[in-house]
Every structure is written in structure tokens, then in C-alpha cells.
Amino acid sequence: MVSETFRVIQLSDTHFLEEGGSAEGGFAYDTAEAFDAVFDHITDNHNADLVVVTGDVADHGEPAQYEQAARALGRFDIPVNICPGNHDQDAALTVGIGRPGIGTSSVVNADGWCHLFVDSNAGVMLPDEHGRHIDPVETADRLHRNGTLGAREVASIQDTLNTTSAEHVFVWVHHPPSCPIPMVDDANYASEWDALLTAFPIIKGIGAGHTHIPDKYQLHGREVVVAPSLKHNFDLEAQTWLPPGYWAYDFHADGTFDAELHLVEDTRWPRRPFGRALMSLFQGEITHTQLAEITMRRQQPSN
Ligand SMILES: [Fe+2]
């Protein structure tokens, strides 16, 4: 009998680093420290069934960073399932994260729901001489890219949606489609999701990450939930930094769900104002590279 509420904790953009590693972009919280605080908050406050991580598990897609991620995520005594982000590298993630209880399955079925894990980086992958689709050779070719499903991932999603016996589907994916932030606006990615959401009413919602700006918005009558990061978070309205955090979801048998945002307030992560350069990045006026140059200039001692 389907009567239970299925409870999911969503982490995203954990950006784990190897021991002594430095963060890409030049400014970040200590993600190991942020994970510990978020982990304690989750285990103190929730009795969940599943932990989801919607990508950017590692900061540079390095094997040593997945070791740290696996060690940290392995502390949960419930299953963890992951989809990749643009900071991840496909082979390193699959090999490095694999542990009993930590998976990269594309489908997790529970209580009448199909939780569908989508790779929104699949469109950047290229066929090698064996016909396998692998990451571009240059790590930078994937970093800072907007979402792109590509024909193979779209076909795979369609197969799942046409085959599932679940009554309701919830999509977990790194890049939020049609997100109202100019930095991540991408017409091609938006149109891929427009087609899927129009053709498949069985999709009841989307949980994403990527922006490091926790949010909820509507798309084709579905709620899109965007998760906070452990690396850094921002409130665009207040123009302040935000503490690390997570979403806690209740999935109900009638096809509805609730999602509640939790930010772990602490003096280590004050809600201080952020500057004009960062706002320009979010508004799509400058690139990540230009922001990194500005940040580096400011960190140099003046004479
Ligand atoms: Fe990220």
C-alpha cells in the first residue's frame, strides 16, 4: 500500500577539495567544514530516506576530491544518489565516488515516485574512437558551461518516462532550466526542457543546483527548486552572502511534494554584502574568467 511520505535531503554543489587544495575561482568557504555543519544539522533535525547530491560534487573533478566526497557522504546511514555537474568529470566521478550506499543510478523508485537523475552535461560529451561518449579532453571545456542534454540524454529520459510504472516523476539535475538569472540563461537548454515538460505531464517537479543561489520558481506549472551550495551562497535580492545549507523534501503519494530550505546560520558564514563585480557576473555582464581576474587584482597588495 502506498501511504508513506518519502523524505529526501538535497545537497548540491558540495565542491569537495583534496587535502590542502585551493578552490577554483579564488573565493570559497571551507567545504569540508561546511559539510560537517550541514551533516550535523541534517542528522539532528531529519529522519530522511534518501540523500540526493545534484552535481559539482568535486571542485575540479579530481580523483582525490572524490575520495574526500565519498568519505564525507559515506557518513550518512541512508542511501545517497548523485547526478553530475559541470565541475565534475564523468570517469573520475563514477570510479571515485562508488561505495556501498553511494550511487550514480539514473532511477531511484520509491513509494509511487520515480526519482529520475539526469546528466545536464551529456551534451558536451564527445564520441571517442570506440564510439563511447566521454568528457572533452580539456577539463575547462566542461567547467562553467551551461546545461545541455543533447539527443542521447533526451532519448534516455524519454525511454525512462515511457517505461516507468511510477505514477509521478521528480527530476534531479544539476542545471536549472529557464532559471531567471541571466548568468545561466541558455535558450537551447530551455527548449530541451520545454519539450520534455510539455510532452510528459508525469514530471511533477525539478530539483537542481548550479547557481549557488537558493530559489524556487515555476516552469510549465511545475516547481523548480534550486539548492544552496557548500562552496558559497548568495541572496540576489538582499545582495548578501548566505550560509551553506540544503533542502528537505516530503514526497506524498498524491503526486505533491513540499520542500523546505535550511541554511546553517553561524558566525563563520555571515550574511555580509557582496560587491558589484559578483552582481555583474550574475547579471551576465562579465564572465567567470573576468571575475577571477578582478578578484586576483584585489588580493594583490597595493604599493
Ligand atoms: Fe557549483
Boltz pocket constraint, residues with backbone or C-beta under 6 A from the ligand:
constraints:
  - pocket:
      binder: B
      contacts: [[A, 13], [A, 15], [A, 55], [A, 56], [A, 85], [A, 87], [A, 210], [A, 211], [A, 212], [A, 229]]
      max_distance: 6.0
